[in-house]
Amino acid sequence: MTIKVIAWPPVRASARSWTIAQPVARIRSALTGRDQMQASQRPRRMVEMTVSAKAGGLLAPGYMEGLIGLLDGGVNAVRLTSWRPYWQLSDAQFGDAAFWRPTISATVVTSGGVSAFRATGLPPGYPVARPGDRISVAGSVWQVINLATVNDAGSVDIKVLGEPLAGGPVTFDAWESRVFRPEALPIGIQTAGADWSYSWSFREVFADEVGGFSEVDPWT
């Protein structure tokens, strides 16, 4: 049985985090007595968001209450899109104009002990990507973990989380889009003469865990 996946309403969060939970299991060897750690489940994204009542042209409370109702007690889910760690800074503050934007082609390499995409033939000294940025390669989105700057030979290694298998054209300013269920439904307590907010905690859910997704956008 599929669940409904609700689009996020047209309001921005005043505070937010997007992290990866990677559960591990500890196993003690009966032969050596040593502890061994290994992944016990697939990684999941965890999201925390705070939405001010003043967001969305003061329409946030109505949107939030609507979303709470559509989530049906937490049975249904919501689709969220990632953001870079510098979301609160303007382009001028961070100097976005100085970063590379045209699509480049890269191959998969190992650099500094981690997976990376290597591109060549670029202008030396040019910054390509920042830690926390996301890039799209061969249809998959990868999170950058280094300040990738072109070296004197015109080569750059864009180091990423995970283990990509194929290179290809690199698209910058990519975003993750994933489905989440709320850990609990928030309660917005309105105060007199002051701002108030809704605080959300979300846990990623996968289609094979619930029988599939049915996407819904009630806000348009």
C-alpha positions as CSV (number, residue, x, y, z in Angstrom):
1,M,0.0,0.0,0.0
2,T,1.4,3.4,-1.0
3,I,1.6,6.4,1.2
4,K,1.0,10.0,0.2
5,V,4.0,12.2,-0.2
6,I,3.1,15.8,0.4
7,A,5.0,18.6,-1.2
8,W,6.5,21.1,1.2
9,P,4.4,24.3,1.3
10,P,5.7,27.6,0.0
11,V,7.3,28.8,3.3
12,R,11.0,29.0,4.3
13,A,12.6,27.7,7.5
14,S,14.3,30.1,9.8
15,A,16.6,27.4,11.1
16,R,17.4,23.9,9.6
17,S,19.8,21.0,9.4
18,W,20.3,18.2,7.0
19,T,22.4,15.3,8.3
20,I,23.1,11.7,7.6
21,A,22.5,9.0,10.2
22,Q,24.6,5.9,9.7
23,P,23.6,3.2,12.3
24,V,26.4,0.7,13.2
25,A,26.6,-2.5,15.2
26,R,29.4,-3.4,17.5
27,I,30.5,-7.1,17.4
28,R,33.0,-8.6,19.8
29,S,35.1,-11.4,18.3
30,A,34.9,-14.6,20.4
31,L,38.4,-15.5,19.2
32,T,40.3,-12.3,19.7
33,G,38.1,-10.4,22.1
34,R,38.3,-7.3,19.8
35,D,35.4,-5.1,19.0
36,Q,34.4,-4.7,15.4
37,M,32.1,-2.0,14.0
38,Q,30.1,-2.4,10.9
39,A,27.1,-0.7,9.3
40,S,23.8,-2.3,10.5
41,Q,21.4,-0.3,8.3
42,R,21.5,1.9,5.2
43,P,22.2,5.6,5.8
44,R,19.2,7.9,6.3
45,R,18.9,11.6,6.1
46,M,17.7,13.4,9.2
47,V,16.2,16.9,9.0
48,E,15.5,19.5,11.7
49,M,13.5,22.6,10.7
50,T,12.0,25.6,12.5
51,V,9.4,27.6,10.7
52,S,8.5,31.1,11.9
53,A,4.9,32.2,12.0
54,K,6.0,35.2,10.1
55,A,7.2,33.2,7.1
56,G,5.4,33.0,3.8
57,G,3.9,36.5,4.2
58,L,2.5,35.6,7.6
59,L,0.7,32.6,6.0
60,A,3.0,30.0,7.6
61,P,0.7,29.0,10.5
62,G,-2.1,28.1,8.0
63,Y,0.3,26.2,5.8
64,M,1.8,24.3,8.8
65,E,-1.6,23.3,10.2
66,G,-2.6,22.2,6.7
67,L,0.5,20.0,6.4
68,I,0.0,18.5,9.8
69,G,-3.5,17.5,8.8
70,L,-2.4,16.0,5.5
71,L,0.3,14.0,7.2
72,D,-2.5,12.0,8.8
73,G,-0.9,11.5,12.2
74,G,2.5,10.7,10.6
75,V,1.2,8.0,8.2
76,N,2.0,10.1,5.2
77,A,5.2,11.8,4.4
78,V,6.7,15.0,3.0
79,R,9.2,15.7,0.2
80,L,12.1,17.9,1.2
81,T,15.0,19.3,-0.8
82,S,18.5,19.8,0.6
83,W,20.3,23.1,1.0
84,R,24.0,23.9,1.3
85,P,25.5,24.9,4.6
86,Y,25.8,28.5,3.5
87,W,22.0,29.0,2.7
88,Q,21.7,32.0,5.1
89,L,24.4,34.0,3.3
90,S,23.7,36.0,0.2
91,D,25.6,35.4,-3.1
92,A,27.5,38.7,-2.5
93,Q,28.5,37.7,1.0
94,F,30.0,34.4,0.0
95,G,31.2,35.5,-3.4
96,D,29.3,33.0,-5.4
97,A,30.2,34.7,-8.6
98,A,33.8,33.5,-8.2
99,F,32.8,29.8,-8.2
100,W,32.7,27.7,-11.3
101,R,29.3,27.1,-13.0
102,P,29.7,25.6,-16.5
103,T,29.4,21.8,-16.8
104,I,32.6,19.9,-16.8
105,S,33.5,16.3,-17.4
106,A,35.2,14.2,-14.7
107,T,36.4,10.7,-13.9
108,V,36.3,8.8,-10.7
109,V,39.5,8.6,-8.7
110,T,40.7,8.1,-5.1
111,S,42.2,11.2,-3.6
112,G,43.5,11.5,0.0
113,G,41.9,8.1,0.8
114,V,38.4,9.1,-0.3
115,S,36.4,9.0,-3.6
116,A,36.6,12.0,-5.8
117,F,35.7,13.3,-9.3
118,R,38.8,14.5,-11.2
119,A,38.5,17.1,-14.0
120,T,41.3,18.5,-16.1
121,G,42.0,21.4,-18.5
122,L,40.6,24.1,-16.2
123,P,41.9,27.5,-15.3
124,P,44.5,27.2,-12.5
125,G,43.6,28.7,-9.2
126,Y,39.8,28.6,-9.9
127,P,37.6,27.4,-7.0
128,V,35.1,24.8,-8.3
129,A,33.1,23.6,-5.3
130,R,32.9,24.1,-1.5
131,P,32.4,21.6,1.3
132,G,28.7,21.0,1.7
133,D,27.9,21.8,-2.0
134,R,26.2,19.1,-4.0
135,I,27.0,18.1,-7.5
136,S,25.2,15.8,-10.0
137,V,27.2,13.2,-11.9
138,A,25.7,10.5,-14.1
139,G,22.2,11.0,-12.6
140,S,23.3,10.8,-9.0
141,V,23.8,13.6,-6.5
142,W,27.0,13.7,-4.3
143,Q,27.9,15.9,-1.4
144,V,31.3,17.6,-1.7
145,I,33.6,17.5,1.4
146,N,36.5,19.7,0.3
147,L,37.2,23.1,-1.0
148,A,38.0,22.0,-4.6
149,T,40.4,24.4,-6.3
150,V,42.1,23.9,-9.6
151,N,45.8,23.3,-9.2
152,D,48.6,24.7,-11.3
153,A,48.4,21.9,-13.8
154,G,44.7,22.6,-14.5
155,S,43.4,19.6,-12.5
156,V,40.9,19.5,-9.6
157,D,39.7,16.7,-7.4
158,I,36.2,17.1,-6.1
159,K,36.0,14.8,-3.0
160,V,32.6,13.4,-2.1
161,L,30.8,11.3,0.4
162,G,30.0,7.8,-0.8
163,E,31.6,5.7,-3.5
164,P,30.7,6.7,-7.0
165,L,31.1,4.1,-9.7
166,A,31.0,6.2,-12.9
167,G,32.2,9.6,-14.0
168,G,30.6,11.9,-16.6
169,P,29.4,15.5,-16.9
170,V,29.4,17.3,-13.6
171,T,26.5,19.7,-12.9
172,F,26.9,22.2,-10.1
173,D,24.2,23.6,-7.8
174,A,22.6,20.2,-7.5
175,W,20.2,19.3,-4.7
176,E,19.0,16.1,-3.0
177,S,15.2,15.5,-3.0
178,R,14.1,12.9,-0.5
179,V,11.0,11.7,1.4
180,F,10.6,12.0,5.1
181,R,8.2,11.2,7.9
182,P,7.9,13.4,11.0
183,E,9.3,12.0,14.2
184,A,6.4,13.8,15.9
185,L,3.9,16.4,14.8
186,P,4.7,19.9,16.1
187,I,2.3,22.1,18.1
188,G,2.4,25.8,17.2
189,I,1.6,27.8,20.4
190,Q,0.7,31.3,19.5
191,T,1.9,34.1,21.7
192,A,0.6,37.6,22.1
193,G,2.8,40.3,20.6
194,A,5.7,38.0,19.6
195,D,6.8,35.6,16.9
196,W,6.2,31.9,17.4
197,S,7.2,28.8,15.4
198,Y,6.7,25.2,14.4
199,S,9.7,22.9,15.1
200,W,9.9,19.8,12.9
201,S,12.1,16.6,13.2
202,F,12.0,14.4,10.1
203,R,13.4,10.9,9.4
204,E,14.0,9.7,5.8
205,V,11.7,6.9,4.6
206,F,12.3,4.7,1.6
207,A,9.7,3.6,-1.0
208,D,10.4,-0.2,-0.4
209,E,9.6,0.2,3.3
210,V,6.1,1.5,2.7
211,G,5.0,0.0,-0.6
212,G,5.6,3.1,-2.7
213,F,4.9,6.8,-2.9
214,S,2.0,8.8,-4.3
215,E,3.1,12.4,-4.8
216,V,0.7,15.2,-3.9
217,D,1.0,19.0,-4.2
218,P,-2.0,20.6,-2.6
219,W,-0.5,24.1,-2.5
220,T,-0.7,25.1,-6.2
